[in-house]
Amino acid sequence: MTDVQDRWLSVEEICQHLGVSSDTVYLWIDRSAMPAHKMGRNWKFKREQVDAWMEAGGAAGDAREEASESGAI
């Protein structure tokens, strides 16, 4: 039997898991190589891959870039 925690997550589910908006997720996919897989027209995610990417600082570079562009740095 497949573990429920091991299933593919939708954009909405990964947003809820990370506490960010869908715009942020799409930005991370585009700019920061967030681990995501395109299935037809939909993006899908493995929770453990995204968690490892976040822990390794995958989104940190993008946050610094946004802050620099807005003049916060």
Buried (B, 14 or more C-beta within 10 A) or exposed (E): EEEEEEEBBBBEBBBEBBEBEEEBBBBBBEEBEBBBEEEEEEBBBBBEEBBEBBEEEBBEEBBEBBEEEEEEE
